[in-house]
């Protein structure tokens, strides 16, 4: 059973539950996909927190109203989220930025760390705002290790396409030699 699966049945967490489950499920697709999805899930969770907690605010006009960085660096957010946890979720954001914007090739360890930090944040949200908080621990062993059927299908399609290209290439090469 995956780490985030408990979110599936909590209606109140629907806004970030599915993105968290998705982030963990794409782990074996590629570390980059996992980290990108983890950042998306983090953004959904932070937005949920802003809707839930009326003490949270930031200057939407100055910061275009949608940027995760500005939400996470607002003084009201920093006053609520514990410093060590804040540092962890910033690592998710910066790692995702490196992957998405700088071409950083992330490792599986990078992806696991991002999932783990997201898990800690979600646990903190549940403890702070949830109705039926239950302590849970992140386990690397719970992270799905098998590629999805889509991923496997894409791999086979790529292999088939590669075979077609080799055949076409060989044919064109043979035709060229005849001239």
N, C-alpha and C positions, 0 to 999 in steps of 0.2 A: 504494500500500500504506500503510495507516494506521500511526501511530507505535507503537501498543501491540500490533499483530498478532503480534509475536514471542512474546508471552506465551501465545498459544493452544496452542502445542505443548510447553510446559514444565509437565509434570504437577505438579511441586513448587509452582508458582505458581497452581494452579487456584483457590485461595481468593480471590485478588485479581485474577487475570488477566481473567476474564470481566467483572467490574465495571469494570475499566480500559478494556477494549475497548468496553463498552457506553457508558461516559461519553463517549468520543470519538465514537462513532457517533451520539449524539443531539445533537451540536453544532448542526446546522442546524435541529433541531426547535425549539429555543429556547435562548438562553444560560442561562436559569434552570434548565431541565432538565439541561443539560450540567453546570452548577456543582453542582447537587444530586447528580447521579450521580457527579461527581468526588469529592465529599465521601464518598459511600458507598464508593467504591473505595479512598479513603484509609483509611477506617476498617477495611476488610477487610485492607488491607496492614499497618496498624499491629497489628491483632489477630494476623495471621500472624506478624509479627515477635516478638510476645510469646510465641507458642507455640514459635517456633524458638529464641529466645535466652533461655536459663534465667537470665541475669543481670538480666533485666527483671522488675520487680515494681512494684506500687503498692497502696495500701490499698484493697482491694475493698470492705470493709465500710463504710468512711467515704464512699466515692464511688459506691456502688451497683454497682460492678463492671463497668459497661458504657460509661461515658462517655468519648468520644474525648479530650475536653479533659484529663481526669485521667491518661489513659495518656500523652498527649503532654507533660504537665508533670511527670511523675514524675522524680525525680532520676536514676534509673537510665536512663531514656530519654534525658534531656538529656545524660547523660554519654557516650552512644553516638553519637547523631545529631549531626553537625556543626552548629554554631550557625547558619550561613547557610541550610542546608537546613531546619533546624527552623523558622526564620523563614518560609520559603516554604510549608511545609505548614501552619503556623498561618494563613497568609493564605487558604489553601483553606478551612479550617474557618470562619474569620470571615466570608469572603465568602458561603459557603453559609448560615451563620446569618443574615446580612443578607437574603439572598434568601428563605429559608424562613420566617423569623420576623418580619422587619421590612418586607416588601413591596418590597425594593429591586429595581429594574428593572435587571438586569445588561446590559452590552453584550457584543457578540461578543468584543471585546478582553479583557474580564474573564474570559470563558469560556476563551479561548485561554491566558491567563496561568495559570488554574487547571489546565488540561490540561498545560501545560508544567511547572509545579511538581510535579504528580503524576508526570510522566515522569521528572524528575530524581530524585525519591524512589525510584521503582521501579528506576531505573538504579543508584542507590546500594545498594538492597537486593540487587540482582543481583550487584553487585561484591563486596559484603560476605559474602553468604550463598550465592550461586549456585555451581554446579559448573562451568559453562562460560560465564563472563562474557565478553561481547562489547561493547565500547564502541559506543554508538549516540548519535545526536543527534536532538533534537526538531526537527521541521520543520512549520511552519504549512501548507505545501503538501500535507502528507500527511493533514491533518485532512479527513475526508469532508465534502464540501460539498453533496452532493445529499440532500434530505430523503428519509427512508425511505418505502417504499410505504404504510406505516400512516399516516404524516403526510399524504401526498398524498391518501389515501383519506378521512381525516378532513376535509381541506380541501374535497374535493368533496362529502362528505356535508353539511358545514356550508353550502355554497353551495346544495345541493338543498333542505335544510331551510329556508334563508332564502327561497328561491323559493316554497316551499309556504306559509310564513307570510305573504309578501306577497300571494299569491293569496287566502288565507283572509281576510286583512285587507281586501283590496279587496272581496271578497264581502260581508263583514259591514258595510262602509261603505255599499255599495250597498243592502243590506237596510235599514239604518238610515235611508237617505234616502227609501225608499219609505213609511216610516211617517208 
